Amino acid sequence: MSITAALVMFAVTWFMTFFVVLPLRFKSQGDEGVIVPGTPASAPAGFVVKRKAWITTIAATVIWVILCSIILSGKITVRDLDIMGRMPPATTLN
């Protein structure tokens, strides 16, 4: 795995984790009962993106390390994911 591939995989992992973490423990202005004029009632009541970004970074790093270790160990390869059987066997590649 190249450095570029590792960085791309981390970025994808980070954003996927971020979209999972964002709605956790979400409180809207409507839930709090205090709606700022000019905003919808579904707008966030508190600005907690920094905390969620830190949680995302920690979780994404753990997931990324697991994914990298699986890929680098060779336990799962692209051939294992070839459900259509279109790739030639590994012995014929040169």
N, C-alpha and C positions, 0 to 999 in steps of 0.2 A: 504494500500500500504506500503510495507516495504521500508526501507532506500535503500536497494540494488536496488529494482525495480525503485525507484525514481531516483537514480543515473544513472542507465542504460537508463531510459527514457530521462534524460537530455543529456546524451552522444549521443544518437540517434538523438534527436532533434537538438543538436548543429551541428553535422556533416551534417544533411540534410539541415539545414539553411546555413551552410558554403558553400555547393555546389551550393546553390542558389545565395549567395552573391558574390562568386568568379568572375563570368563573368561580374558583373555590373561595368560599367565605365572602361572597360578593354581597354587599348591602347597597341598595339603591337609595336615592333621595326620597322616593315614595315610601320605602320601608322605614326610614328614619323619621319621616313626617316633616322634614324641612326641605322644601323645594326652592332652589335659587331661581329667581325670576329670569326667564329667557332660556331655561334648560328643561328638558323633559324629565318627567318623574322617574324614568328608568336610568337616568344618569348616575354614575357612581357617587356615593355619599362621601367617601374619603379617597384621597389620592395615595394609593398604596402600591404603585407600579414598581417603585424601587425595591421594596421588600419582596414582591413577587418575582422580580428579575433575579434577585439573589437566590431565592428558592429554586428558580428555574435553572440557574447556572450550576448549582450544587447537584440537582437531580440529573440534569443533562450530562454533566461530567461523569457521573456514575454510570449512566446508561451508555455513554460514548466509550468508556473504558471497557465495559462488557462487550459491546459490539466490536471494538478493535481487537480484543483478545480472541473472540470467536473467529474473526476474519483472518488474523495473522496466524492462528494455530492451524487453520485449514480444516477444522471440524465440519464447517459448512462451506461449500464452494458454490460457484455459479452452476456447476453441473448438477448439484443436488436440487437446485431450484428449477431445472429444465423439465417441466411437466409434459411438454409436447414432444420430447425426445428428438429435438432437432440438432443438438450438438453432437459431434462425433465423439467416440470414446476417447479417453485421455491417452491411450496407448498409440493412437494413430496420429497424434499431433506432433509436428516437428518443425 
